[in-house]
Amino acid sequence: MRALTFSLAAALAAAPFAAGPASAAEVSITATNPVVELSIYEEVEVEPDIVTIGAGVTTQAPTAVEALRRNSAEMRRVIDLLKALGIQSRDIQTSRIGLNAQYDYNRTTQQQVFRAYQATNRVSVKLREIQRAGEVLDALVSAGATDIFGPNFSIEDDTEAKAVARERALERGKAQAEQYARFAGYSGVRLLQVAEAIRGPGGPIARDQIMVTAARAEAAAPPPPIEPGLVGTGVNLQLTFEMVR
């Protein structure tokens, strides 16, 4: 006979009549037969509806003040362009600002020689119309962006996909547990516990990284082709079954 103890904190927290903070409650379930404990991961692939790209500007100047001033002016043009393209402020987020001195190594004197100050500013841009990714990337370079990163594809709401993954994981786990039970001479199983870990949505899955240097792309060049493919979202279930006669 085996006693199994489970925490019901999550269930208490969801109870509509709970007047105060939920506290963990433990319920002991006695299993008289052998148990099967399984970890089942199930992933569902769906078409992405969000693409995230990074755009940045890198500038150099003899002084730190001038480097930052130039960088800010260049980045302002990039951000203004994004907004002119219809991208909302909530989907534009500064991800990194940097300022550091650049040095060259003099092999003759074996010393570092100051070259310039370098300022960087990068933003993360979320596009809700993924078919516009190539157009936006092309426009960013034309506006002065010297660094482009991404794209990363994801899905905004993976509730339905996770429900499918959850159902498949439970079915697969039960089938495996029943197989173990038959091998051990039992007729079936009884579910005792389900614990879930969430993964996703989408990863996100990174596609090829696009790097653009200070040498601008030709204005007449077509926008880069972007293929979204599929992204995965899933759940990991920890299942406990008791073998039954």
C-alpha positions as CSV (number, residue, x, y, z in Angstrom):
1,M,0.0,0.0,0.0
2,R,1.4,3.4,-1.0
3,A,0.3,6.8,0.3
4,L,0.5,9.7,-2.2
5,T,0.4,13.3,-1.0
6,F,-0.6,16.1,-3.3
7,S,-0.7,19.9,-2.9
8,L,-4.0,21.6,-3.7
9,A,-2.8,25.2,-3.4
10,A,-3.8,26.0,-7.0
11,A,-7.3,24.6,-6.5
12,L,-7.8,26.7,-3.3
13,A,-6.6,29.8,-5.1
14,A,-9.3,29.3,-7.7
15,A,-12.1,28.7,-5.3
16,P,-14.7,31.5,-5.6
17,F,-15.5,31.5,-1.9
18,A,-11.9,32.0,-0.7
19,A,-11.9,35.1,1.4
20,G,-8.2,35.4,2.0
21,P,-4.9,34.3,0.6
22,A,-4.9,30.7,-0.5
23,S,-2.7,28.3,1.5
24,A,-1.5,25.0,0.4
25,A,-3.6,22.0,1.5
26,E,-2.4,18.5,1.2
27,V,-4.6,15.5,0.5
28,S,-3.3,12.0,1.0
29,I,-4.5,9.4,-1.6
30,T,-3.8,5.8,-0.8
31,A,-2.8,3.6,-3.7
32,T,-3.1,-0.1,-3.0
33,N,-1.6,-1.2,-6.3
34,P,1.6,-0.2,-8.1
35,V,1.6,3.3,-9.6
36,V,3.0,4.6,-12.9
37,E,4.5,8.1,-13.0
38,L,5.0,9.7,-16.4
39,S,6.3,12.9,-17.8
40,I,4.6,13.6,-21.1
41,Y,5.4,16.6,-23.4
42,E,3.1,17.4,-26.3
43,E,3.7,20.2,-28.8
44,V,1.3,21.6,-31.4
45,E,2.5,23.6,-34.4
46,V,0.5,26.5,-35.6
47,E,0.9,29.4,-38.0
48,P,2.5,32.5,-36.3
49,D,0.6,35.8,-36.1
50,I,3.4,37.9,-34.6
51,V,6.9,38.6,-35.9
52,T,9.4,40.5,-33.8
53,I,12.4,42.2,-35.3
54,G,15.2,44.3,-33.8
55,A,16.5,47.5,-35.3
56,G,19.5,49.5,-34.2
57,V,21.8,52.4,-34.9
58,T,25.5,52.4,-34.2
59,T,27.5,55.7,-34.4
60,Q,31.0,56.8,-33.6
61,A,32.5,60.2,-32.7
62,P,35.6,61.6,-31.0
63,T,33.7,62.4,-27.7
64,A,31.1,60.5,-25.8
65,V,28.7,63.4,-25.9
66,E,28.9,63.7,-29.6
67,A,28.6,60.0,-30.2
68,L,25.4,59.8,-28.1
69,R,24.0,63.0,-29.7
70,R,24.5,61.6,-33.2
71,N,23.1,58.2,-32.2
72,S,20.0,59.8,-30.7
73,A,19.3,61.8,-33.8
74,E,19.7,58.7,-36.1
75,M,17.5,56.6,-33.8
76,R,14.8,59.2,-33.7
77,R,14.5,59.0,-37.4
78,V,14.2,55.2,-37.2
79,I,11.5,55.4,-34.5
80,D,9.6,58.1,-36.4
81,L,9.6,55.9,-39.5
82,L,8.2,52.9,-37.6
83,K,5.3,55.1,-36.3
84,A,4.7,56.5,-39.8
85,L,4.4,52.9,-41.0
86,G,1.5,52.5,-38.6
87,I,3.3,50.6,-35.9
88,Q,1.9,51.6,-32.5
89,S,4.1,52.8,-29.7
90,R,3.2,49.8,-27.5
91,D,4.9,47.6,-30.1
92,I,8.1,49.5,-30.1
93,Q,10.4,48.9,-27.1
94,T,14.0,50.1,-26.5
95,S,16.0,46.9,-25.8
96,R,19.5,48.2,-25.4
97,I,21.5,51.5,-25.2
98,G,25.3,51.3,-25.1
99,L,28.2,53.7,-25.0
100,N,31.9,52.7,-24.9
101,A,35.3,53.7,-26.0
102,Q,36.9,52.0,-29.0
103,Y,40.6,51.2,-29.2
104,D,43.1,50.0,-31.7
105,Y,46.1,47.9,-30.8
106,N,49.5,49.3,-31.8
107,R,51.8,46.4,-32.4
108,T,54.8,48.6,-32.4
109,T,54.3,50.1,-29.0
110,Q,52.1,47.2,-27.8
111,Q,49.6,49.7,-26.4
112,Q,45.9,50.4,-26.9
113,V,45.3,53.6,-28.8
114,F,42.0,55.4,-28.4
115,R,40.0,55.5,-31.7
116,A,36.5,56.8,-30.9
117,Y,33.5,56.5,-28.8
118,Q,30.8,54.2,-30.0
119,A,27.1,54.6,-29.2
120,T,24.4,52.0,-29.9
121,N,20.7,52.1,-29.5
122,R,18.4,49.2,-30.4
123,V,14.6,48.7,-30.4
124,S,12.5,45.6,-30.5
125,V,9.5,45.9,-32.9
126,K,6.5,43.7,-32.8
127,L,4.6,43.4,-36.1
128,R,1.0,42.1,-36.0
129,E,0.9,41.8,-39.8
130,I,3.7,39.4,-40.5
131,Q,3.4,39.8,-44.2
132,R,4.8,43.3,-43.8
133,A,8.1,42.1,-42.2
134,G,10.1,42.4,-45.5
135,E,8.7,45.9,-46.2
136,V,9.5,47.1,-42.7
137,L,13.0,45.8,-42.7
138,D,13.7,47.5,-46.1
139,A,12.3,50.8,-44.8
140,L,14.4,50.6,-41.6
141,V,17.6,50.3,-43.5
142,S,16.5,53.2,-45.8
143,A,15.8,55.3,-42.6
144,G,19.4,54.8,-41.3
145,A,19.3,51.5,-39.3
146,T,22.7,50.0,-39.2
147,D,21.8,46.8,-37.4
148,I,18.8,44.5,-38.0
149,F,18.1,41.4,-35.9
150,G,15.5,38.7,-36.3
151,P,12.9,37.9,-37.3
152,N,11.4,35.9,-34.4
153,F,8.0,34.3,-35.0
154,S,5.4,33.6,-32.3
155,I,1.7,33.5,-31.6
156,E,-0.1,36.0,-29.5
157,D,-2.8,33.8,-28.1
158,D,-2.0,30.1,-27.9
159,T,-4.9,29.1,-25.6
160,E,-6.6,26.8,-28.2
161,A,-3.3,25.3,-29.3
162,K,-2.4,24.5,-25.7
163,A,-5.8,22.9,-25.1
164,V,-5.2,20.6,-28.0
165,A,-1.7,19.8,-26.7
166,R,-3.1,19.1,-23.2
167,E,-5.7,16.7,-24.5
168,R,-3.2,14.8,-26.7
169,A,-0.7,14.6,-23.8
170,L,-3.3,13.2,-21.4
171,E,-4.4,10.6,-24.0
172,R,-0.9,9.6,-24.8
173,G,0.0,9.3,-21.1
174,K,-3.0,7.2,-20.3
175,A,-2.2,4.9,-23.2
176,Q,1.3,4.4,-22.0
177,A,0.2,3.8,-18.4
178,E,-2.3,1.2,-19.6
179,Q,0.4,-0.5,-21.5
180,Y,2.6,-0.7,-18.4
181,A,-0.5,-2.1,-16.5
182,R,-1.0,-4.9,-19.1
183,F,2.7,-5.8,-18.9
184,A,2.3,-6.1,-15.1
185,G,-0.8,-8.2,-15.3
186,Y,-3.4,-5.5,-14.5
187,S,-6.5,-4.6,-16.6
188,G,-6.3,-0.8,-16.5
189,V,-5.3,2.3,-14.7
190,R,-6.8,5.0,-12.5
191,L,-5.6,8.6,-12.8
192,L,-4.4,10.0,-9.5
193,Q,-2.6,13.2,-10.2
194,V,-2.0,15.8,-13.0
195,A,0.6,18.5,-12.8
196,E,1.3,20.8,-15.7
197,A,4.3,22.9,-16.9
198,I,3.7,25.4,-19.6
199,R,6.0,26.0,-22.6
200,G,5.6,28.7,-25.2
201,P,3.9,30.3,-26.9
202,G,6.0,29.6,-29.9
203,G,9.4,29.7,-28.3
204,P,9.6,32.1,-30.1
205,I,11.5,30.3,-33.0
206,A,14.3,32.4,-34.4
207,R,14.8,32.4,-38.1
208,D,17.9,33.5,-40.0
209,Q,19.5,36.6,-38.5
210,I,19.8,39.6,-40.8
211,M,22.8,41.9,-40.3
212,V,23.1,45.2,-42.0
213,T,26.3,47.2,-41.8
214,A,26.8,50.9,-42.3
215,A,27.1,50.3,-46.0
216,R,23.4,50.8,-46.9
217,A,21.6,48.3,-49.1
218,E,20.8,49.6,-52.6
219,A,17.5,51.6,-52.5
220,A,16.2,49.7,-55.6
221,A,16.8,46.3,-54.0
222,P,13.6,44.3,-53.3
223,P,12.7,43.8,-49.6
224,P,14.1,40.6,-48.1
225,P,11.9,37.5,-48.4
226,I,10.4,36.4,-45.1
227,E,8.9,32.9,-44.6
228,P,7.1,32.5,-41.3
229,G,6.7,28.7,-41.4
230,L,5.2,27.2,-38.2
231,V,5.9,27.7,-34.5
232,G,5.3,25.3,-31.7
233,T,3.6,25.6,-28.3
234,G,3.0,22.9,-25.8
235,V,2.6,21.6,-22.3
236,N,4.4,19.1,-20.1
237,L,2.2,16.9,-17.9
238,Q,3.4,15.0,-14.9
239,L,0.9,12.1,-14.6
240,T,0.4,9.6,-11.9
241,F,-1.7,6.5,-12.5
242,E,-2.6,3.6,-10.2
243,M,-2.8,0.1,-11.8
244,V,-6.2,-1.6,-11.3
245,R,-7.5,-5.1,-11.7
